């Protein structure tokens, strides 16, 4: 019973987490590309305000559930779960090391005041985010395959 609850929670939370990351890539990035620097900085900062505290918390919970799932299974299910956990961990570490410094550049300034190199920062942030989106989708797929194995 506990194993089933862990697997269900893993799939639901990793699906929510991946969906949120994918939504930013699918919906926000194209909008930001069309906006002038000041409205883009405002929208970006407001999006961060809502997403930044939530997404890392969910990712850590997903990692914990993924480890629990991997330890409770053998063979292919275990292997797939460990690879997926590694993918989520890669996203978290990459976010901290590569994306958070960009986020902080916008967060430190008053709303509506983009950093001088805002356009370059948005391009770099967008590509890095698209990379983590791919890793998140692959990890979710691996979690689903692990649950079905």
Backbone as CSV, one residue per row, in Angstrom:
resi,resn,N_x,N_y,N_z,CA_x,CA_y,CA_z,C_x,C_y,C_z
1,UNK,0.817,-1.197,0.000,0.000,0.000,0.000,0.862,1.263,0.000
2,UNK,1.879,1.301,0.888,2.762,2.457,0.960,3.517,2.647,-0.352
3,UNK,3.949,1.544,-0.932,4.655,1.598,-2.214,3.780,2.222,-3.299
4,UNK,2.511,1.873,-3.312,1.573,2.433,-4.286,1.375,3.928,-4.062
5,UNK,1.282,4.350,-2.815,1.129,5.772,-2.497,2.362,6.570,-2.905
6,UNK,3.551,6.006,-2.654,4.792,6.671,-3.051,4.835,6.829,-4.567
7,UNK,4.504,5.770,-5.285,4.517,5.826,-6.750,3.497,6.827,-7.268
8,UNK,2.294,6.824,-6.704,1.265,7.779,-7.131,1.713,9.214,-6.868
9,UNK,2.248,9.474,-5.682,2.718,10.823,-5.345,3.867,11.231,-6.266
10,UNK,4.761,10.289,-6.550,5.879,10.559,-7.443,5.382,10.979,-8.818
11,UNK,4.440,10.231,-9.363,3.938,10.543,-10.702,3.159,11.854,-10.730
12,UNK,2.339,12.087,-9.730,1.547,13.330,-9.693,2.464,14.538,-9.534
13,UNK,3.348,14.505,-8.541,4.201,15.676,-8.293,5.227,15.904,-9.398
14,UNK,5.785,14.830,-9.936,6.733,15.033,-11.042,5.997,15.534,-12.286
15,UNK,4.744,15.122,-12.456,3.939,15.636,-13.566,3.608,17.110,-13.396
16,UNK,3.262,17.510,-12.186,2.979,18.932,-11.918,4.238,19.763,-12.134
17,UNK,5.351,19.295,-11.590,6.622,20.017,-11.697,7.043,20.162,-13.165
18,UNK,6.990,19.059,-13.900,7.353,19.094,-15.320,6.383,19.962,-16.110
19,UNK,5.109,19.886,-15.777,4.116,20.719,-16.455,4.366,22.203,-16.246
20,UNK,4.739,22.584,-15.049,5.026,23.993,-14.776,6.248,24.463,-15.562
21,UNK,7.283,23.644,-15.580,8.490,23.997,-16.339,8.167,24.094,-17.829
22,UNK,7.398,23.150,-18.314,7.037,23.138,-19.728,6.155,24.330,-20.085
23,UNK,5.278,24.715,-19.188,4.406,25.867,-19.435,5.221,27.142,-19.610
24,UNK,6.240,27.309,-18.796,7.100,28.486,-18.950,7.754,28.466,-20.323
25,UNK,8.267,27.307,-20.725,8.926,27.200,-22.028,7.949,27.423,-23.177
26,UNK,6.759,26.904,-23.036,5.765,26.944,-24.116,5.045,28.278,-24.199
27,UNK,4.773,28.884,-23.039,3.916,30.065,-23.012,4.662,31.352,-22.691
28,UNK,5.502,31.371,-21.656,6.128,32.628,-21.226,7.283,33.052,-22.120
29,UNK,8.165,32.127,-22.482,9.339,32.510,-23.273,8.939,33.186,-24.592
30,UNK,7.978,32.646,-25.354,7.580,33.358,-26.579,6.997,34.745,-26.301
31,UNK,6.284,34.901,-25.201,5.748,36.224,-24.842,6.896,37.178,-24.527
32,UNK,7.852,36.713,-23.727,8.978,37.572,-23.351,9.775,38.019,-24.569
33,UNK,9.889,37.155,-25.558,10.642,37.527,-26.767,9.986,38.680,-27.512
34,UNK,8.670,38.813,-27.404,7.953,39.866,-28.121,7.849,41.172,-27.341
35,UNK,8.123,41.145,-26.050,7.971,42.334,-25.222,9.197,43.232,-25.290
36,UNK,8.948,44.510,-25.100,10.052,45.460,-24.940,10.738,45.189,-23.607
37,UNK,11.956,45.707,-23.414,12.741,45.371,-22.220,12.052,45.643,-20.878
38,UNK,11.390,46.765,-20.716,10.793,47.075,-19.412,9.616,46.156,-19.094
39,UNK,8.616,46.014,-19.987,7.540,45.073,-19.653,8.022,43.624,-19.516
40,UNK,9.047,43.256,-20.299,9.606,41.908,-20.190,10.218,41.709,-18.803
41,UNK,10.965,42.692,-18.328,11.580,42.593,-17.007,10.516,42.501,-15.911
42,UNK,9.436,43.266,-16.052,8.350,43.225,-15.064,7.693,41.852,-15.061
43,UNK,7.346,41.351,-16.235,6.674,40.050,-16.317,7.587,38.923,-15.842
44,UNK,8.842,38.977,-16.224,9.813,37.967,-15.812,9.948,37.954,-14.292
45,UNK,10.115,39.133,-13.716,10.267,39.244,-12.260,9.031,38.733,-11.525
46,UNK,7.851,39.069,-12.024,6.610,38.601,-11.393,6.458,37.094,-11.525
47,UNK,6.854,36.542,-12.655,6.798,35.085,-12.826,7.737,34.401,-11.838
48,UNK,8.938,34.961,-11.678,9.898,34.402,-10.728,9.352,34.449,-9.303
49,UNK,8.685,35.522,-8.989,8.150,35.686,-7.631,7.242,34.518,-7.242
50,UNK,6.488,34.026,-8.201,5.561,32.928,-7.921,6.231,31.553,-8.054
51,UNK,7.106,31.422,-9.038,7.668,30.111,-9.346,8.879,29.748,-8.479
52,UNK,9.727,30.725,-8.197,10.987,30.413,-7.515,10.831,29.708,-6.172
53,UNK,9.950,30.113,-5.307,9.894,29.366,-4.050,9.253,27.982,-4.200
54,UNK,8.364,27.839,-5.143,7.592,26.602,-5.275,8.342,25.493,-5.998
55,UNK,8.950,25.807,-7.113,9.546,24.781,-7.961,10.683,24.009,-7.279
56,UNK,11.602,24.660,-6.578,12.653,23.874,-5.911,12.107,22.960,-4.814
57,UNK,11.088,23.418,-4.104,10.490,22.587,-3.052,9.895,21.330,-3.659
58,UNK,9.133,21.489,-4.734,8.529,20.329,-5.394,9.627,19.410,-5.931
59,UNK,10.686,19.981,-6.503,11.777,19.162,-7.057,12.434,18.313,-5.970
60,UNK,12.668,18.891,-4.807,13.285,18.138,-3.711,12.361,17.005,-3.251
61,UNK,11.069,17.275,-3.186,10.110,16.228,-2.813,10.109,15.119,-3.865
62,UNK,10.142,15.501,-5.141,10.176,14.513,-6.227,11.449,13.668,-6.138
63,UNK,12.573,14.301,-5.852,13.814,13.543,-5.695,13.672,12.533,-4.561
64,UNK,13.125,12.965,-3.433,12.922,12.051,-2.304,12.001,10.894,-2.654
65,UNK,10.911,11.192,-3.337,9.985,10.133,-3.754,10.636,9.211,-4.782
66,UNK,11.430,9.783,-5.685,12.118,8.972,-6.685,13.135,8.034,-6.057
67,UNK,13.868,8.525,-5.070,14.823,7.673,-4.359,14.078,6.559,-3.634
68,UNK,12.980,6.907,-2.970,12.169,5.907,-2.266,11.653,4.857,-3.234
69,UNK,11.182,5.304,-4.396,10.692,4.371,-5.415,11.827,3.454,-5.880
70,UNK,12.991,4.038,-6.165,14.126,3.238,-6.651,14.554,2.203,-5.620
71,UNK,14.601,2.604,-4.364,15.034,1.673,-3.320,14.023,0.552,-3.079
72,UNK,12.778,0.797,-3.436,11.735,-0.206,-3.230,11.528,-1.147,-4.396
73,UNK,12.322,-1.001,-5.451,12.165,-1.832,-6.639,13.504,-2.425,-7.063
74,UNK,13.421,-3.358,-7.976,14.605,-4.020,-8.525,14.607,-3.863,-10.036
75,UNK,15.702,-4.215,-10.643,15.795,-4.314,-12.095,15.574,-3.005,-12.825
76,UNK,14.815,-3.104,-13.921,14.589,-1.966,-14.805,13.901,-0.811,-14.086
77,UNK,12.919,-1.111,-13.247,12.202,-0.051,-12.520,13.172,0.760,-11.670
78,UNK,14.085,0.079,-11.012,15.078,0.766,-10.171,16.004,1.618,-11.035
79,UNK,16.507,1.036,-12.106,17.440,1.750,-12.982,16.803,3.008,-13.567
80,UNK,15.594,2.874,-14.084,14.896,4.021,-14.670,14.649,5.109,-13.630
81,UNK,14.252,4.700,-12.437,13.995,5.676,-11.373,15.275,6.415,-10.996
82,UNK,16.390,5.695,-10.883,17.653,6.359,-10.542,18.087,7.341,-11.627
83,UNK,17.912,6.980,-12.878,18.271,7.895,-13.973,17.380,9.140,-13.912
84,UNK,16.087,8.936,-13.666,15.167,10.074,-13.556,15.535,10.965,-12.379
85,UNK,15.870,10.371,-11.245,16.312,11.148,-10.078,17.540,11.972,-10.447
86,UNK,18.465,11.350,-11.162,19.651,12.080,-11.612,19.298,13.260,-12.506
87,UNK,18.302,13.079,-13.368,17.857,14.167,-14.234,17.271,15.322,-13.432
88,UNK,16.436,15.001,-12.447,15.842,16.054,-11.618,16.946,16.760,-10.826
89,UNK,17.885,15.995,-10.291,19.003,16.602,-9.549,19.830,17.508,-10.464
90,UNK,20.036,17.083,-11.699,20.757,17.909,-12.666,20.028,19.229,-12.903
91,UNK,18.714,19.172,-13.032,17.927,20.391,-13.220,18.074,21.308,-12.008
92,UNK,17.991,20.746,-10.811,18.099,21.563,-9.598,19.478,22.222,-9.515
93,UNK,20.524,21.439,-9.691,21.886,21.985,-9.605,22.119,23.012,-10.713
94,UNK,21.696,22.685,-11.921,21.833,23.628,-13.032,21.063,24.911,-12.796
95,UNK,19.889,24.794,-12.209,19.086,25.978,-11.905,19.795,26.867,-10.893
96,UNK,20.370,26.248,-9.874,21.071,27.006,-8.838,22.318,27.685,-9.414
97,UNK,23.084,26.937,-10.187,24.367,27.451,-10.678,24.249,28.371,-11.891
98,UNK,23.277,28.116,-12.770,23.222,28.840,-14.036,22.049,29.818,-14.157
99,UNK,20.895,29.421,-13.671,19.718,30.271,-13.856,19.475,31.228,-12.689
100,UNK,19.728,30.775,-11.484,19.486,31.634,-10.322,20.310,32.922,-10.353
101,UNK,21.580,32.894,-10.785,22.303,34.168,-10.884,21.631,35.169,-11.837
102,UNK,21.032,34.672,-12.908,20.304,35.553,-13.828,19.040,36.066,-13.143
103,UNK,18.309,35.167,-12.484,17.107,35.587,-11.760,17.434,36.691,-10.765
104,UNK,18.525,36.529,-10.052,18.913,37.497,-9.020,19.224,38.865,-9.609
105,UNK,19.770,38.893,-10.801,20.053,40.189,-11.454,18.764,40.986,-11.634
106,UNK,17.665,40.314,-11.957,16.384,41.000,-12.125,15.738,41.293,-10.774
107,UNK,15.881,40.361,-9.838,15.239,40.488,-8.538,15.828,41.630,-7.709
108,UNK,17.109,41.900,-7.870,17.784,42.936,-7.081,17.352,44.354,-7.451
109,UNK,16.863,44.516,-8.660,16.484,45.842,-9.136,15.014,46.119,-8.846
110,UNK,14.640,47.386,-8.773,13.221,47.704,-8.605,12.417,47.196,-9.802
111,UNK,11.158,46.876,-9.551,10.313,46.391,-10.644,10.281,47.417,-11.763
112,UNK,10.449,46.931,-12.990,10.427,47.796,-14.161,11.795,48.327,-14.552
113,UNK,12.812,47.973,-13.783,14.178,48.408,-14.105,14.981,47.193,-14.543
114,UNK,15.082,46.953,-15.842,15.853,45.798,-16.299,17.352,46.059,-16.152
115,UNK,18.130,45.001,-15.947,19.583,45.175,-15.937,20.052,45.677,-17.304
116,UNK,21.212,46.315,-17.368,21.685,46.863,-18.649,21.785,45.821,-19.759
117,UNK,22.138,44.585,-19.411,22.293,43.525,-20.408,21.091,42.571,-20.404
118,UNK,19.912,43.114,-20.141,18.699,42.295,-19.984,18.413,41.428,-21.203
119,UNK,18.579,41.958,-22.402,18.264,41.173,-23.608,19.150,39.932,-23.689
120,UNK,20.439,40.098,-23.447,21.355,38.950,-23.472,21.031,37.956,-22.357
121,UNK,20.691,38.486,-21.186,20.336,37.615,-20.058,19.095,36.789,-20.370
122,UNK,18.106,37.418,-21.002,16.884,36.682,-21.355,17.158,35.596,-22.384
123,UNK,17.997,35.879,-23.346,18.334,34.861,-24.348,19.026,33.680,-23.667
124,UNK,20.030,33.979,-22.826,20.749,32.904,-22.125,19.803,32.127,-21.221
125,UNK,18.972,32.848,-20.458,18.027,32.198,-19.543,17.070,31.299,-20.330
126,UNK,16.571,31.794,-21.455,15.607,31.020,-22.256,16.217,29.716,-22.753
127,UNK,17.440,29.758,-23.262,18.083,28.533,-23.748,18.358,27.562,-22.614
128,UNK,18.821,28.086,-21.493,19.057,27.217,-20.339,17.747,26.599,-19.846
129,UNK,16.689,27.391,-19.846,15.398,26.869,-19.409,14.883,25.799,-20.373
130,UNK,15.062,26.023,-21.662,14.631,25.002,-22.631,15.400,23.701,-22.405
131,UNK,16.678,23.795,-22.069,17.461,22.604,-21.750,16.919,21.875,-20.539
132,UNK,16.594,22.630,-19.488,16.062,21.954,-18.301,14.659,21.415,-18.554
133,UNK,13.932,22.013,-19.484,12.612,21.490,-19.847,12.749,20.106,-20.475
134,UNK,13.707,19.952,-21.376,13.938,18.650,-22.015,14.303,17.608,-20.960
135,UNK,15.200,17.959,-20.050,15.604,17.013,-19.002,14.417,16.672,-18.099
136,UNK,13.580,17.649,-17.784,12.403,17.399,-16.934,11.419,16.452,-17.626
137,UNK,11.164,16.663,-18.908,10.231,15.800,-19.646,10.788,14.378,-19.749
138,UNK,12.071,14.252,-20.024,12.688,12.924,-20.089,12.603,12.244,-18.724
139,UNK,12.879,12.984,-17.664,12.822,12.404,-16.313,11.412,11.948,-15.965
140,UNK,10.411,12.755,-16.288,9.026,12.347,-16.044,8.715,11.065,-16.817
141,UNK,9.128,11.016,-18.064,8.894,9.817,-18.879,9.547,8.592,-18.242
142,UNK,10.755,8.764,-17.731,11.445,7.646,-17.075,10.737,7.225,-15.796
143,UNK,10.216,8.183,-15.024,9.443,7.839,-13.832,8.187,7.032,-14.206
144,UNK,7.517,7.442,-15.270,6.325,6.705,-15.712,6.709,5.294,-16.135
145,UNK,7.772,5.166,-16.905,8.236,3.839,-17.328,8.660,2.986,-16.137
146,UNK,9.295,3.625,-15.151,9.691,2.882,-13.932,8.456,2.389,-13.190
147,UNK,7.423,3.206,-13.144,6.192,2.799,-12.448,5.488,1.670,-13.172
148,UNK,5.629,1.622,-14.483,4.978,0.579,-15.269,5.807,-0.713,-15.350
149,UNK,7.071,-0.633,-14.960,7.966,-1.807,-15.068,7.742,-2.794,-13.942
